[in-house]
Amino acid sequence: MIDLERLRSLEERLEPWNLDRSPDGLRLLGYGEISAVFALGDDDSVAYKRMPLFSSAAQARDYASSYARYTTLLREAGLELPEDETALVEVKGRPVVLYLAQRRLPSRRFVHTLVREGDAAGCRELIGAVCERIARVFAFNAARRPELELAIDGQLSNWALLEDSRLFFVDTSTPLFRLAGREQLDPELLLASAPGFLRGLLRVAFLEEVMERYYRPRQVYLDLVANLHKEGRPDLVPAALDVVNGHLPGERPLTVAEVRRYYAGDRRIWSAFLAARRLDRWITTRLARRRYEFVLPGTIRR
């Protein structure tokens, strides 16, 4: 699946802060908080996630090992994942880059796209299918805890429903899981893409909460339903709440007002964070005259 020589050639020529000068054949597909997703040349079969987070090859290999363990466990929990591979690319004087390659799924079949265009009944059924898969993970946790516990980011854009009715989970690049209650991911890696002037504040005020939210069913479902605002379908929120609250027995039900508040607060936080990252990119490239290793999105609709 991975063409290592092609990736190495790409990395040597890549200018992440200015894709207008990036190598021909690179096609950007999307953005994560710590990665960019792209295709190479005319190959539509593979999506590559670029993660320039690591100070050493050993650190990158440890991350790749955790990634492999995480994907194996997600499959054990009952999720279907695309075929995947990993590769390390080292260029002298730069961070070690880990590439995660997944079999590329049709963009028109991602759940957030289907929800934008679907009717109410079909969208409710689709959200129900996603919630059922998320519930599998939390049932797996209940059976394995405290020995093992998996986190999951269940937002709509992390799922793809193929025409043969197979529902795939694709957001596996952040391997959050606990063994005997101990988090296996070095939390400092999640701060690697943050501006240096914000890392202390983020470490103290937000990091633990951000990592913890993906282990909490109520928080995962809340984030999923709030996605409907982002995708322009707030009309679907009441029906979605009927579905997700059925997966939260014994917990306080989620409400329309709570979803609205959560979405508004999340939008403010991520908009401010992206603005800070753009400032950091400007300082790094224009004032400090150094490389900026992350690809930032343009205007994001939230």
Order of alpha helices (4+ residues) and beta strands (2+ residues): alpha-beta-beta-beta-alpha-beta-beta-alpha-alpha-beta-beta-beta-beta-beta-alpha-alpha-alpha-alpha-alpha
